[in-house]
Amino acid sequence: MTDMFDFAAMGLPINLALFAAGAAAVWFAGVRITRYANVISDKTGMGQALVGLLLLGGVTSLPELAVAVTSSVSGDDSLAVNSILGGIAMQVAILAVADALIGRRALTSIIPDSVVILQGGLKILLLSIVAAAIVVGDVPILFVGLWMWLLAIGTGISMWVLSRAQGDKPWVPGDSEISKEKEEKQAKKEAGKDKDKSLNWAVTRAAIAGVVIVVAGYVLSRSADAIAEATGLGQSFVGAVFVAIATSLPEVSTVFSAMRAGLYTMAMSDIFGTNLFDTSFLFVIDITGGSDAVINSAGRFEAFAALIAISVTAIFLVGLAERRNRTVFRMGYDSLAVMATYLAGLIILYFLRDTGGG
């Protein structure tokens, strides 16, 4: 793999140290950017869902973009595609783990903003385009596969729909213990800690934190790649699991910070927003991947990875619609189902690793 720095040549101890340093930097920056995002939401009047989508989702997805484009340019199409598809499912599983932070309430029973449901539905639609492309095959048109053009158009329409959805009626029963107004009050309470700060202050520091996340996230992913390749698990499994874990660490820090602050809509919107951006990156990979449509290098492994991402998202959408407030091991039933689906999916991917994309 061609890289500015040959991480594999640095040896295992150095890569382990780089991974640990990158993880610490990402965690610190992720905690900070959640704080700045809430201040921006408060001072601009933008809702948590929109800020979670555009700021947190956009920034925390940049490490995935860096890894995917670098891998694609280097000719590692399988790693590029699998780091994206594996990362999407991994990030949804992060929400399931974060659910335990709430305690006695299920996460999906206290999300009052219907925009989150819309984000999840649009994400499933885009992932379905990807799965269809893998099954049917793609044909390059103007240096990009036809299915990937459809994906790009779908992403554009999705962002337009989401930008117009802000301010819709909250998705919450009238007798609910948690309302959109209560969550907004909690957000204002958190933002009130920085009431003497300006919007420019929040934007500048959010940008700095974003740069740290991008650089540290890139180091994380490349060092993880070097560490994982030594195990001989196969490039497809490495991309879908190990590199996906590394590039998902920004989401871990931002989601956990938002959950602790009581900003539940922002937390879920961060994940679904990141997923939307990540899926669209397959179009970018196709542009940088050479003359053939990059999705043609995918196989059963990649198709199943996409189906895992669709399944775990659908489970949470069912939870958001049902709003069942029961927990097991401090997690909602849907979060428990998401974790079981994801872990079972990893087992299947392990056995598909040599017959799929890698």
WOLIN-V405199 format. One record per helix or strand of 3 or more residues. SS is the DSSP state (H for helix, E for strand). FROM is the first residue (numbers start at 1). TO is the last residue. If there is no record, write none. Layout:
SS;FROM;TO / SS;FROM;TO
This chain:
H;7;10 / H;12;44 / H;48;60 / H;62;73 / H;77;99 / H;107;109 / H;115;136 / H;146;165 / H;180;192 / H;199;229 / H;235;260 / H;264;288 / H;294;297 / H;300;322 / H;333;352
